């Protein structure tokens, strides 16, 4: 069996997290462009939910980046 490249796995996770964040930001923008057609309560709830999702994706990406740095330092 081959050796598992932890850093490469983390980099792939980082690429996926970046894509997720970009998709969420795009959806957030789309939602904002349609906000004028929605009820105020729907808009506020959507903004809260989308904001929470964007924040979580950013935290995930930061955690992955820290893990890559940490793994790189460990293997030196």
C-alpha positions, 0 to 999 in steps of 0.5 A: 500500500502507498503512503497517504499524502495528508497534505495533498488530501488537505489541499483537495479539501481546501479546493473544495472549501473554496468552491463551496464558499464561492458558490455560497457567495454567488447564491447570496448575491442572487438572493440579494438581487431578488430580495425586492420580490420577497417578504421582509421576514423571508429576506431577513431569515435568508440573510441570516441563514446565508450569512451563517453558511458563509461564515462557516465555510470561511472558518472551515477554509481557515481551519484547513489552511492551518492544518496544511501549515501544521502538517507541513511543519510537522513533516520538516 
